[in-house]
Amino acid sequence: MMKERIEQLRSEIRKHNHSYHVLDKPTISDQEYDRLMQELLSLENEYPEYKDALSPTQQVGGQVLDKFQKVKHDVMMLSLGNVYNQAELDEFIDRVERETGLNEFVLELKIDGLAMSLRYQNGRFDKAITRGDGDTGEDVSLNVKTIKSIPLTVSELSAFEVRGEVYLPKLQFERINLEREAKGEELFANPRNAAAGSIRQLDSNVAASRNLDAYLYYLIQGQRFGCKSHLEALDWMRTQGFKVNPHTRLAKGKEAVWQAILELGELRRTLGYEIDGIVIKLNRFSGQDQMGFTAKTPRWAVAYKFPAEEVLTTLKNIFITIGRTGKVTPNAELAPVRIAGTTVGFAQLHNEDFIQSKDIRIGDIVKVRKAGEIIPEVVESLIERRDGTQVPYVFPSECPHCHGPLVRDEKEAAHYCINTDCEARIVESLAHFASRDAMNIDGLGVKTVETLVQAKMIKTIADIYTLKEKRNELLALQGFKEKSVDGLIQAIETSKSNSMERLITGLGIRQVGEKAARSLASSYANIDALSQSSEEELSSIRDIGKITASFITGYFNEEHNQHLIQRLKDAGVQMESRLPQIESSAFSDLTVVVTGSIPNHTREQVEEWFRIKGAKVSSSVSKKTDLVVYGDAAGSKLKKAQELGLRTMTAEEWLKELET
């Protein structure tokens, strides 16, 4: 009898939560809601055998974690490419129409929050995972479970995954900052930072108190549920109780899309949450499959970013910072000012030529904006506002950290500190090695690295792997507690098992970023094979040009780098590639385009197969294309290939190649 009453109360409260937090149409008073919740709490306490981790009573927090567990995404969580004006948007739409013949797009508000993936199994909430590096995120289920607009039970019993944005409403942001100010705590810079900080709280009580919210906007593999388009998938998500943004629009063609963007942009100041742009997605799934993905972004969607907001402030000082390669960057210290929802106190000035060409002086009133609403930059000085107190900036001739000479390369605008033992360079290179795109060592950010370098505990990246032997010395440092030290040591140990492309990225070889590192790890089975390769061999690899090849061979030819690699080996850092190795085949060096639907395979899987076979994969058909592989609904790419008389291969023919 009591079990039935408990289930009845849970069902009733869930309906009220949905009405209030999702539909914004409360069906009972707060007092009645509280009475139902109190009755449920009392019964669950009286009959603990009927407790359920997904009961509405568990959405108020209460559990505390030691740390967040890492979880690998089943499907990569990619970011979006950006466009900043109508011309760039038109170019995107033209490309979509050219490749798919489709021109119907869904427009959604780009909410400024924290990307989140939600998994459901057997009709119940299973996990909430952050984006992380796109491949691996953190399990923040306990905190996300406190968001009352997120359903903990759904009618669909098969496993599925939806993605969206967790955000902090503007009113809650103001409330939290007032509370923090009263306590003398540092204020959050913007709602996005506050949302991210709330989700990463180990105490779910804190997350619950922040009153976060979420909009869901993506159903993975929507075709499984009979959906043929993104709009149909959003409707399906609504039937399961998910909160989908009501301002979503459908538009056909360039003019209609641009008009919708202008209209949606007008809403920006009236919304109860921050947005920083409009997302434009090709509606039909068949077209999305046809266009596929790049390494980091879907090709069938972009984000239109709102024009940068420009404000005036005083440039108080100019100072330089030294990067890991020794590159010198001048920076402006500004009188703090809010731009696009964030308080800005500093901005990059790029190089000496930039400062001189714009005649930027200390004490100037300057116009500042955020490039792409991310990086603050000085647009210009207001010369007419000068009163004679402004001081021209003299670019320094020596490094402020090591006092060595700053040298300008004749072919570049940048200056460099050429002292490889410069502490600033060391700190930046160590922080880069530990960064998310490289070895992904949690807890080893710039400030921590700086402390460890100053304490003379680390100087090279190999020294990082000796820290487990210095646990007591770490605990003696100010601000280093037992839990954080043990977490850091564990993160360092975990990083030893990373695949080789992360290590290559972390080494900081000039012009070798994440993409080039993956190409190298796909071409060489281990670091020894890479280190022994010639410039000629390297420059034949995709994403590796002659200059980059010379930097790679130069790096491995230096004796101290050879010694460093050996120390990393001795520490147990694995040097093998886990990526499929590129083979020599009949497709080697061919330029291949894949179009249309291939049975039981995504376009990305087919393209990856050709890459492993040594082919260069392209997204567009031209006279330089050697082979076009096509399936159902191939469209304009196949037509163009036939017009040019190019070699083609059917999906069935490719599947036979796959079998052999």
Protein Blocks (a to p, Z undefined) as FASTA:
>chain_A
ZZmmmmmmmmmmmmmmmmmmmnopafbdfklmmmmmmmmmmmmmmmmmlgcfkbfklmng
jiacfbdcddddfbdcddddddfbfklmmmmmmmmmmmnopacdcdddddddddddddde
ehiafbdcdfknomaccdfklmmmmpmkbcfbdfblbdcdddddddddfklmmmmmmmmm
mnopacdfbfklmmmmmmmpcblklmmmnopadddfbdehkllnopabfklmmmmmmmno
pacdfkbccdedjklmmmmmmmmmmmmmmpcbdcfbdcdddfblklmmmnmpafkbcfkb
ccddddddddddddfbdcddddfkopacdddddddddeehiacfbdcehiamlmmmnopa
ehiacddddehhlagcdfbdcfklpghjaccddddfbdfklopacdddfkbmbdcdfbfk
bmklmmmmmmmmmmmklnopghiafklmmmmmmnopafbfklmmmmmmmmmmmmmpghia
fklmmmmmmmmmmmmmpcfklmmmmnopghiafklmmmmmmmpgbfklmmmpcfklmmmp
ghiafklmmmmmmmmmpmklmmmmmmmmmnopafbdfbdcddddfkgoiacddedjdehi
afklmmmmmmmnopacdfbdcfklmbdcddehkljmlmmmmmnopacddfklmmmmmmZZ
